Amino acid sequence: MRVLAAVLTLLLFVVSTNSSYSQKPKEDKGQFIEVKSEFWDKIEKSAKDFKKSEEPKKPTFKMDFTGYDLPKSVDEFKKVWFNEPISQGWSGMCWCFSATSFFETEVYRLYKKELKISELFTVYWEYVEKARRFIRERGKSAFGEGSQSNGVSRIWKQYGCVPASSYTGLKPNQEFHDHTDMFREMNNYLQSVKANSAWNEEQAIETIKSIMNGYIGEPPTKVVVDGKEMTPKEYLQNVVRINPDDYVEVLSLMEKPYYQKVEYEVTDNWWKSSDFYNVPLDEFMSYLKNSIKKGYSVVIGGDVSESGYDSHDEVAMIPSYDIPSNYINEYSRQFRFSNGTTTDDHGIHIVGYKEKDGVTWYLIKDSGSGSRNGTNKGYYFYHEDYIKLKMMNFMIHRSAIEDLLKKFK
């Protein structure tokens, strides 16, 4: 019996072993998953919270508008025709957006024709000309994102302009302009040119164009309007019909002689234009106000960094704790420009006005992001004192200020 039991046990072992070896080996599989590390997330959150507690965000000092009867709606203003506000996105294109808007309004004022003109076409060629001057002046010319409103008329004279629909500077599904990487790449390239004294103008310009072509696309050399093909210069001449030479820049600074054309010495006047008509502040304000009341619009530039400037209340005022209204004059204006508290940092388009309690308020069309924080998207309401103290220059059709221009030598 014992021998029989041993034989049976051996047979069972052999059968079992053969059976297991005959099965197909298991194949492992992979999968796509979202990798998580909960404890690392806890460490990271704790570290960030600790740093926040060490460096609390400092509040910004702003004017308290409680109790003021301020403008509330665009509808309160007497307005000229203008296209609806659009955003300049993450870029320094305010100079071009405001001046292009101004010229669109001029087309309507002169010809009762509604056009939307490309800002990015102008910006593209402006960068080309900035780079060209940078090379020719061996790196001594400023290369930045900003410019002046008369930069638009200057570029139009040289290159023309195109409809907005033919050149947007946006890629498919891109909602907002973002020039941060593009400008950084162009600036880094030019700085390397300067560091290596590689002053080959043709090569530098082609490189700058290549960078922009990758980010905002190559601008068109021909456009089709109403079935007719035309160049950008032909579009300016035959459709837009604006003469860039009909527009003048008015400045008011004590540091320059009055009733003379002078250079506006700010970085954004990178080509050192001396075509600014410098006038006393009282005339600056008087001609500005009267021109708007006569149906002209104005593109204006200056400083938007004061405590009385608030994007949620949508107003720009000068608080009495800064300077009382009756003390705002050419001296206080020059003082702030000289000490750097008034800078040339933003361009905007005045498209309307209203009189309220003996004060003129101006309706501002603005492409900056702050103008979209309030109820009236794309607009601000400027008190006349804010313009008097903080806005340095404006561009207008010369017919609006013919009497003023006669005073110039």
C-alpha positions as CSV (number, residue, x, y, z in Angstrom):
1,M,0.0,0.0,0.0
2,R,2.8,2.4,0.9
3,V,4.5,1.7,-2.5
4,L,1.2,2.3,-4.3
5,A,0.6,5.6,-2.4
6,A,4.1,6.9,-3.3
7,V,3.5,6.1,-7.0
8,L,0.2,8.0,-7.0
9,T,1.8,11.0,-5.4
10,L,4.6,11.1,-8.0
11,L,2.1,10.8,-10.8
12,L,0.0,13.7,-9.4
13,F,3.2,15.9,-9.2
14,V,4.2,15.1,-12.8
15,V,0.7,15.9,-14.1
16,S,0.5,19.1,-12.1
17,T,3.9,20.3,-13.3
18,N,3.2,19.6,-17.0
19,S,-0.1,21.4,-16.7
20,S,1.4,24.6,-15.3
21,Y,4.2,24.7,-17.9
22,S,1.6,24.3,-20.7
23,Q,-0.2,27.6,-19.8
24,K,0.6,30.8,-21.9
25,P,2.8,33.3,-20.0
26,K,0.9,36.5,-18.8
27,E,1.6,39.6,-20.9
28,D,1.9,42.9,-19.0
29,K,0.2,46.0,-20.4
30,G,0.8,49.8,-20.1
31,Q,-1.7,52.7,-19.8
32,F,-1.8,56.5,-19.8
33,I,-2.5,58.0,-16.4
34,E,-2.3,61.3,-14.7
35,V,0.7,61.0,-12.4
36,K,-0.1,62.2,-8.9
37,S,2.1,62.9,-6.0
38,E,-0.2,64.0,-3.2
39,F,2.5,64.4,-0.6
40,W,4.6,66.5,-2.9
41,D,1.6,68.6,-3.6
42,K,1.2,69.1,0.1
43,I,4.8,70.1,0.4
44,E,4.6,72.6,-2.5
45,K,1.4,74.2,-1.2
46,S,2.8,74.5,2.3
47,A,6.0,76.1,1.0
48,K,4.0,78.6,-1.1
49,D,1.7,79.4,1.7
50,F,4.7,80.0,4.0
51,K,6.3,82.3,1.5
52,K,3.0,84.2,1.1
53,S,2.8,84.7,4.9
54,E,6.3,86.0,4.9
55,E,5.7,88.4,2.0
56,P,2.1,89.8,2.2
57,K,0.9,91.6,-0.9
58,K,1.2,95.4,-0.3
59,P,-2.0,97.3,-0.9
60,T,-2.0,100.1,-3.5
61,F,-2.9,103.6,-2.4
62,K,-5.9,104.8,-4.4
63,M,-8.4,107.7,-4.2
64,D,-11.7,107.0,-2.5
65,F,-14.5,107.9,-4.9
66,T,-17.3,107.5,-2.3
67,G,-19.8,110.3,-2.4
68,Y,-18.8,111.6,-5.9
69,D,-21.4,111.9,-8.6
70,L,-19.4,110.5,-11.4
71,P,-20.3,109.6,-15.0
72,K,-21.7,106.1,-15.1
73,S,-22.3,105.4,-18.8
74,V,-21.0,106.0,-22.3
75,D,-24.5,107.1,-23.2
76,E,-24.1,110.2,-21.1
77,F,-21.6,111.7,-23.5
78,K,-21.9,113.6,-26.8
79,K,-19.9,111.4,-29.1
80,V,-18.3,111.3,-32.6
81,W,-18.5,108.1,-34.7
82,F,-15.9,105.5,-33.8
83,N,-15.4,101.7,-34.1
84,E,-16.0,99.7,-30.9
85,P,-13.0,99.3,-28.6
86,I,-10.7,96.3,-29.1
87,S,-8.0,95.0,-26.8
88,Q,-4.3,95.4,-27.5
89,G,-3.8,92.2,-25.5
90,W,-0.4,91.6,-23.9
91,S,1.6,94.1,-25.9
92,G,2.8,97.7,-26.0
93,M,0.7,98.7,-29.0
94,C,-1.4,101.4,-27.4
95,W,0.2,104.1,-29.6
96,C,-1.0,102.3,-32.7
97,F,-4.4,101.2,-31.5
98,S,-5.3,104.7,-30.3
99,A,-4.0,106.5,-33.5
100,T,-5.5,103.9,-35.8
101,S,-8.9,104.4,-34.1
102,F,-8.4,108.1,-34.5
103,F,-7.8,107.8,-38.2
104,E,-10.8,105.5,-38.6
105,T,-12.9,108.3,-37.0
106,E,-11.3,110.8,-39.4
107,V,-12.3,108.7,-42.4
108,Y,-15.9,108.9,-41.2
109,R,-15.7,112.6,-40.4
110,L,-14.3,113.4,-43.8
111,Y,-16.1,110.9,-46.0
112,K,-18.8,109.3,-43.9
113,K,-17.2,105.9,-44.6
114,E,-16.8,103.2,-42.0
115,L,-13.5,101.3,-42.2
116,K,-11.5,99.0,-39.8
117,I,-7.8,99.3,-40.5
118,S,-5.1,96.9,-39.4
119,E,-3.0,98.0,-36.4
120,L,-0.6,95.1,-36.8
121,F,0.5,96.0,-40.3
122,T,1.7,99.3,-38.9
123,V,3.3,97.7,-35.9
124,Y,5.2,95.2,-38.2
125,W,6.8,97.9,-40.3
126,E,7.4,100.1,-37.2
127,Y,9.6,97.3,-35.7
128,V,11.4,97.0,-39.0
129,E,12.2,100.7,-39.0
130,K,13.2,100.6,-35.3
131,A,15.6,97.8,-36.0
132,R,17.0,99.6,-39.1
133,R,17.8,102.7,-37.0
134,F,19.2,100.6,-34.2
135,I,21.7,99.1,-36.7
136,R,22.5,102.4,-38.4
137,E,23.2,104.1,-35.1
138,R,25.2,101.2,-33.8
139,G,22.8,100.3,-31.0
140,K,22.3,103.9,-29.7
141,S,18.7,104.1,-30.9
142,A,15.9,102.8,-28.6
143,F,14.3,99.5,-29.5
144,G,11.1,99.1,-27.5
145,E,7.4,98.3,-27.9
146,G,6.2,101.8,-27.6
147,S,6.0,104.7,-30.1
148,Q,4.1,108.0,-30.7
149,S,0.8,108.5,-32.4
150,N,2.5,110.3,-35.3
151,G,4.5,107.1,-35.8
152,V,1.3,105.7,-37.5
153,S,1.1,108.5,-40.0
154,R,4.9,108.2,-40.6
155,I,4.6,104.4,-41.3
156,W,1.6,104.9,-43.5
157,K,3.5,107.5,-45.7
158,Q,6.2,104.9,-46.2
159,Y,4.3,101.6,-46.4
160,G,0.6,102.4,-46.7
161,C,-2.0,100.5,-44.7
162,V,-4.4,97.5,-45.1
163,P,-7.9,96.5,-43.9
164,A,-7.9,94.8,-40.5
165,S,-9.4,91.7,-42.0
166,S,-6.4,91.2,-44.3
167,Y,-3.8,91.2,-41.5
168,T,-4.8,90.5,-37.8
169,G,-1.4,89.3,-36.4
170,L,-3.3,86.5,-34.6
171,K,-3.0,82.8,-35.2
172,P,-6.0,80.5,-35.4
173,N,-7.9,80.3,-32.1
174,Q,-5.7,83.0,-30.6
175,E,-8.0,85.4,-28.7
176,F,-5.5,88.1,-27.6
177,H,-2.3,89.5,-28.9
178,D,0.8,88.4,-26.9
179,H,4.1,90.0,-28.0
180,T,6.2,89.1,-25.0
181,D,8.2,86.3,-26.5
182,M,8.4,88.0,-29.9
183,F,9.8,91.2,-28.5
184,R,12.2,89.4,-26.2
185,E,13.5,87.4,-29.1
186,M,14.0,90.4,-31.3
187,N,15.6,92.5,-28.6
188,N,17.9,89.6,-27.6
189,Y,19.0,89.3,-31.2
190,L,19.7,93.0,-31.6
191,Q,21.7,93.1,-28.4
192,S,23.8,90.2,-29.7
193,V,24.4,92.1,-32.9
194,K,25.5,95.0,-30.8
195,A,27.8,92.9,-28.5
196,N,29.5,91.4,-31.6
197,S,29.5,94.5,-33.7
198,A,27.7,92.6,-36.5
199,W,26.3,95.6,-38.2
200,N,25.0,94.0,-41.3
201,E,21.8,95.9,-41.9
202,E,20.3,93.7,-44.6
203,Q,20.9,90.5,-42.5
204,A,19.6,92.1,-39.3
205,I,16.4,93.3,-41.0
206,E,15.7,89.9,-42.6
207,T,16.2,88.3,-39.2
208,I,13.8,90.7,-37.5
209,K,11.2,90.0,-40.2
210,S,11.7,86.3,-39.8
211,I,11.1,86.4,-36.1
212,M,7.9,88.5,-36.6
213,N,6.7,86.2,-39.4
214,G,6.8,83.3,-37.0
215,Y,4.8,85.0,-34.3
216,I,2.4,87.4,-36.1
217,G,2.6,86.3,-39.8
218,E,4.0,88.0,-42.9
219,P,2.1,91.2,-43.9
220,P,0.3,91.2,-47.3
221,T,1.8,93.0,-50.3
222,K,-1.6,93.1,-52.0
223,V,-5.2,93.3,-50.7
224,V,-8.5,92.9,-52.5
225,V,-11.2,95.5,-51.7
226,D,-14.5,95.5,-53.5
227,G,-13.1,93.1,-56.0
228,K,-10.1,95.3,-56.8
229,E,-6.5,94.2,-56.1
230,M,-4.3,97.0,-54.7
231,T,-1.1,97.6,-52.8
232,P,-1.1,98.9,-49.2
233,K,-0.2,102.4,-50.6
234,E,-3.0,102.3,-53.1
235,Y,-5.4,101.3,-50.3
236,L,-4.3,104.3,-48.3
237,Q,-4.6,106.6,-51.3
238,N,-7.8,105.3,-52.9
239,V,-9.9,103.9,-50.1
240,V,-8.7,105.4,-46.8
241,R,-7.9,108.8,-48.5
242,I,-6.1,110.2,-45.5
243,N,-3.2,112.6,-46.1
244,P,-0.8,111.9,-43.2
245,D,0.7,115.4,-43.6
246,D,-2.7,116.9,-42.6
247,Y,-2.2,115.8,-39.0
248,V,-0.1,117.6,-36.3
249,E,1.1,116.9,-32.8
250,V,0.6,119.5,-30.1
251,L,2.7,119.5,-27.0
252,S,2.8,121.7,-23.8
253,L,6.0,121.7,-21.8
254,M,7.8,124.6,-20.3
255,E,11.2,123.1,-20.9
256,K,10.9,123.9,-24.6
257,P,10.2,127.3,-26.3
258,Y,6.5,128.0,-26.9
259,Y,5.3,128.6,-30.4
260,Q,8.1,126.5,-31.9
261,K,8.2,123.0,-33.3
262,V,10.4,121.0,-30.9
263,E,11.5,117.4,-30.1
264,Y,9.5,115.6,-27.5
265,E,12.3,114.0,-25.5
266,V,10.8,110.7,-24.4
267,T,12.0,107.2,-25.2
268,D,9.0,106.3,-27.4
269,N,9.9,109.2,-29.7
270,W,12.7,106.9,-30.8
271,W,13.3,108.6,-34.2
272,K,13.6,111.9,-32.4
273,S,10.8,113.7,-34.2
274,S,11.0,117.5,-33.9
275,D,7.5,118.0,-35.3
276,F,5.7,118.7,-32.0
277,Y,4.0,122.1,-31.8
278,N,4.7,123.4,-28.3
279,V,2.1,125.7,-26.8
280,P,1.3,127.2,-23.4
281,L,-1.0,125.0,-21.3
282,D,-4.0,127.3,-21.4
283,E,-4.0,127.1,-25.2
284,F,-3.4,123.4,-25.1
285,M,-6.5,122.9,-23.1
286,S,-8.6,125.5,-24.9
287,Y,-8.0,124.2,-28.4
288,L,-8.4,120.6,-27.2
289,K,-11.8,121.3,-25.7
290,N,-13.1,123.5,-28.5
291,S,-12.0,121.0,-31.2
292,I,-13.8,118.1,-29.5
293,K,-16.9,120.3,-29.2
294,K,-16.7,121.1,-32.9
295,G,-16.9,117.4,-33.8
296,Y,-13.2,116.5,-34.0
297,S,-11.7,113.6,-32.1
298,V,-8.2,113.6,-30.6
299,V,-5.6,111.0,-29.9
300,I,-3.7,111.9,-26.7
301,G,-0.8,110.5,-24.8
302,G,0.5,110.8,-21.2
303,D,0.6,109.2,-17.8
304,V,-2.0,106.8,-16.3
305,S,-0.4,105.9,-13.0
306,E,-1.9,108.3,-10.5
307,S,-3.9,107.4,-7.4
308,G,-7.0,109.1,-8.9
309,Y,-6.9,106.7,-11.8
310,D,-9.1,103.6,-11.2
311,S,-10.2,100.9,-13.7
312,H,-13.2,99.7,-11.7
313,D,-14.7,103.1,-11.2
314,E,-13.6,103.9,-14.8
315,V,-12.5,107.4,-14.0
316,A,-9.4,109.5,-14.0
317,M,-9.2,112.4,-11.5
318,I,-6.6,114.5,-9.6
319,P,-7.2,114.2,-5.9
320,S,-7.0,117.4,-3.8
321,Y,-4.5,115.6,-1.5
322,D,-2.2,115.5,-4.6
323,I,-2.8,119.1,-5.8
324,P,-5.9,121.3,-5.6
325,S,-7.5,122.1,-9.0
326,N,-6.7,125.8,-8.9
327,Y,-3.0,125.0,-8.5
328,I,-2.8,122.8,-11.7
329,N,-0.8,124.9,-14.1
330,E,2.2,124.7,-16.4
331,Y,4.6,124.7,-13.4
332,S,3.0,121.7,-11.6
333,R,2.8,120.0,-15.0
334,Q,6.4,120.6,-15.8
335,F,7.5,119.7,-12.3
336,R,6.0,116.2,-12.6
337,F,7.5,115.6,-16.0
338,S,10.9,116.8,-14.9
339,N,11.0,114.6,-11.8
340,G,9.7,111.5,-13.7
341,T,6.3,111.2,-11.9
342,T,4.6,112.0,-15.2
343,T,5.8,109.7,-18.0
344,D,4.8,109.0,-21.5
345,D,3.3,105.6,-20.9
346,H,-0.1,105.3,-22.7
347,G,-2.0,106.4,-25.8
348,I,-5.8,106.8,-25.9
349,H,-8.5,108.2,-28.1
350,I,-10.9,110.9,-27.0
351,V,-14.3,110.3,-28.7
352,G,-16.7,112.4,-26.7
353,Y,-17.4,114.9,-23.9
354,K,-20.0,116.1,-21.4
355,E,-20.4,119.1,-19.2
356,K,-21.3,118.5,-15.6
357,D,-21.3,121.0,-12.7
358,G,-19.1,123.4,-14.6
359,V,-16.5,120.7,-15.4
360,T,-15.8,119.0,-18.7
361,W,-15.5,115.2,-18.7
362,Y,-14.0,113.4,-21.7
363,L,-15.0,110.0,-23.0
364,I,-11.9,107.9,-23.6
365,K,-11.7,104.9,-25.9
366,D,-8.9,102.7,-24.5
367,S,-7.3,99.5,-25.8
368,G,-5.5,98.7,-22.5
369,S,-6.6,95.9,-20.2
370,G,-7.7,98.1,-17.3
371,S,-10.5,99.7,-19.4
372,R,-12.3,96.3,-19.3
373,N,-12.5,95.9,-15.6
374,G,-15.6,98.1,-15.2
375,T,-19.1,98.1,-16.6
376,N,-18.3,100.1,-19.8
377,K,-15.9,97.8,-21.5
378,G,-13.1,99.6,-23.3
379,Y,-13.8,103.1,-21.9
380,Y,-12.7,105.6,-19.2
381,F,-14.1,108.9,-18.1
382,Y,-11.4,111.6,-17.7
383,H,-11.9,114.8,-15.6
384,E,-10.5,117.8,-17.4
385,D,-8.0,118.3,-14.6
386,Y,-6.4,114.9,-15.2
387,I,-5.7,115.9,-18.8
388,K,-4.4,119.3,-17.8
389,L,-1.9,117.8,-15.4
390,K,-1.0,114.4,-16.8
391,M,-1.6,114.3,-20.6
392,M,1.4,115.7,-22.5
393,N,0.5,115.8,-26.2
394,F,-2.3,115.3,-28.7
395,M,-2.7,114.7,-32.4
396,I,-5.4,116.4,-34.5
397,H,-6.3,117.5,-38.0
398,R,-4.6,120.8,-38.7
399,S,-7.9,122.4,-39.7
400,A,-9.1,122.2,-36.1
401,I,-6.3,124.5,-34.9
402,E,-5.5,126.7,-37.8
403,D,-5.5,129.9,-35.7
404,L,-3.0,128.3,-33.3
405,L,-0.7,127.2,-36.0
406,K,-0.5,130.7,-37.4
407,K,1.4,131.7,-34.2
408,F,4.4,129.5,-35.1
409,K,7.4,130.9,-36.8
